[in-house]
């Protein structure tokens, strides 16, 4: 057969397949390029947006910072203005003050932190009193004091008391009202009743300004400007170095890192700008900083603060460069996305294979588990179970259980369990409480053969916490329960067998000690006493072990109304002798009118006896033990408190464990088996109560037994309680 030659004019199929393979091979590159372009554009746009946001945040932060700083400076300047008021208050209260008295006042004012460099008093002197006033100051220690007047007539405002003396630009005795700047401030202060400041006093030295506070005659009623002028007797004067005054507020406001310009713009009625020298950075900030203007009133004059910040004020280096972080993160995300695109296609089949393998392994593990496992949905229908569960509930195959409702399983198993009604009601109760977790509840199957299962159940929720169903696990504990029962029988038998000979041994020892077998020496009596005490301790241990064994195996509890007073009296009769032998003060404090308690009288007696015995053992001689009872809501609280050695915090969680004895270096516990508190706790809980403990090392311990009050409907009731 001749094979026809291929058509040279047509396309070669192998070449078309090759081109298709090439195109498919380039597809990941196209996807990666598109991803790169898209993410790069998003990254650049985000970086620009972030940079703009950070710049706006810097401006907002500087404005907020400037507002806080101006408020701080304003508050401090207002506080400084009150120094002139202090001078006024002094002169109103002490109109006859002397030069020395004024000096002492100025020194005290500075000791209290006054900022003024000069403190003075400018009195109003009537024309007829000028000579007398000058003579008075000369007698007080100013021998050259003269009041200089322009024409020798009219009222004067001479410079009087000044501390320190050369601290004012105008000399002592000069009429201060003749100076235009002082006169303007004096008129402002006189007519408003508030301190007023002068314009900056510019001279050869540092820039200063003065504050004058008006002084009015004491006791006069002043409501109008005319009344103020009539009652004026002078001015309190304080002078400040402008630069020194502003340094403190600027430092405390955090403005030394900001360029600050302060301008005195004068009063609103007659503005005139004068720039005040302030210690600030020498160079202005670079372009791009923020500019905030704040105005502060200083004694009726407006001081303008021009605040300029450097670029990126309040922004960390990381925030300034966050756009680069965004860009780098975008590039990293692009690389990861590109790699993920490549790996996704190649690993998809591998992931499916791994998932199938994992699912198979998990299924094999659960199927081979010895525990019976069942999962139900929110409608209580079985969605998964293993063969062990099917065997436990009498099904040949696990598939027969799938789709069944939980009530069907319960009804099917009810005929095989020891307590069918209890099984159904308990499962209904568990399903009714969706968040309930059940651990280690025993279920006894009697058919087809006796088997005991320990049941555990937990709710199943999704990632949002919504209820999706419930998981049940049944574990065969037949062997464990049989072993526990055998252990209890063995312990009970051994304890019974030990108690009878121990009683005989103790009786014989007492007979020998009493001399029934003939005289004994003191040394023999001591040794026999030790043997008797050891036998007593062994007897108590046997009795405690028997009690524990009874509690574990099921103990008879006769609940009935119990009156507490007769029970307490019987307790005292039993323990009074031992307490007196160790000089322990036993106090009883039972609240009058207590109701009866719903309890077992003999078991409650045993609980309180164990607590009193514990207090007796761990309370040093001369201590005190208190047995008290009182109402606590709808319960009765019976407390046993002692002044003993106390229990360390790390040991308090273990005191109710069996065979635990918490001894200390101060006192050991002779005769203690470590079972008394465990028995007290178990017996209390079997009577429907609880027991609490509070203890402090070196102070003492208190145990509180809480039991229900007996109601009128309560009657004698016998209950068999299994542990």
Order of alpha helices (4+ residues) and beta strands (2+ residues): alpha-alpha-beta-alpha-beta-alpha-beta-beta-alpha-beta-alpha-beta-beta-beta-beta-alpha-alpha-beta-beta-alpha-alpha-alpha-beta-beta-beta-alpha-alpha-beta-alpha-beta-beta-alpha-beta-beta-alpha-beta-beta-beta
